[in-house]
Amino acid sequence: MALPEINLEDFQNIDLRVGEIVQAEKIEGTKALLALRVNLGEEERNLVAGLANYYQPEELVGKKIIVLTNLKPATIRGIKSEGMLLAADDGKGTVSILTVDRDIAPGSKIR
């Protein structure tokens, strides 16, 4: 399904950064949600992600991921989620978080 094209200005309004997951735990009372604490260099943020059906919390700690940092915060199951991690979903049951292929500092800007 193709979405409408965006222009360069639209893309420049998206702030993508490298984040390192420092803590991950299942959210009680849910099957799919994980609470993540992510180091973004100069700050840490909480993210809520629907990854519990695909990853165990302990396998996420230490992973360097791509985070959309300027998404408006939302409260999910009582937890303030301050961004969104990027992941690929093949529609057939496989989900993969997007990571970087080199050791790069948390907070590094994606461009």
N, C-alpha and C positions, 0 to 999 in steps of 0.2 A: 504494500500500500504506500503510494507516494504521497508525501506531505507537500504543502506549498513551499516553493523556493523562498529562501530568505536572502537578504542582501548582506554585503560585507559589514555594514553598520550594525545590523541585527546580531551578527556573529561576534562583533567586537564588544557587545554588551554582555556576553557570557564570560564569567570568570571561572575557568577550570584550573585546578591546582592539584599537585601531587600531595596526597595525604598518606600517612602511615598509621595503620590500625594498631592502637596500643592496648585496647581492651574490647572484648566482645562477649556478650552473654545473651541467652535466650530471654525473651520477654514472657514472664509468667502469664498464663491464660491465653496464649496465642500459639498457633502451630507454625506460622511462617516468619514471625518477626524476630529480628535480632537488634539489640541495642549496641551500638558501636561508639567507641571514643577514638577520635582521629586527631593525630598531630598534624597541624598545617603549618609548621615552622614557628611562627610567632604566637600561635594560639592553638588550643585544642577545642574541638567541637564534638557534640553528640549528633549521631545520625541514627535513624531508624531505617532498617532495610529488610525487605522481604526475602531473606536468603536462607532461613533456617531449614528449608526443604532441600537445599543444595550444598550447604557448608556447615560443618561443626564450628562452633565459636573458636575453639583453640587453633584450628587450621588457618584462621584469618589474621590472628595476631602477628604483627611484623610485616604483613603484606603492604606494599606501596600501591595505592589505588588512585584513580582519577575521581576528583570530587568537584561537583558544581557548587561553588561556594556562595554565589549570590542569589540562590533560590530563597524566596520568602520562607522564613521558618514556619513550621507547622507542628502542632502538638498531636502526637499519635500515641494512644494508650497511656496518656499521662506523661509522656516523655517529649520534650521539645527537640525536634529534629531540625538541625541547623545547616542543611545542605542535602545533597543527594550524590551517592556514588554511582558511577556508570558501570553497567553490566550488559552483556549480550545475551539474548534469549533466542534460541533457534526455533521455538514454537513446538518442539518435540520432546521437551523435558530436560534439555540441557541449558544451564545458565552458567555464565562465566564472567567473573568480575574483570574489569579492564585494569591492567597493571602496566608498569613501566618495565622496560627490558634492561635498564642499567641502574646502578646505585646512584640515585639523584636525591637531593635534599627535600624533605617535606616542605611544602609551601611553594615549590618551584612552579612557575606559571606554564600552563599548556598553551601553545600558540600554533 
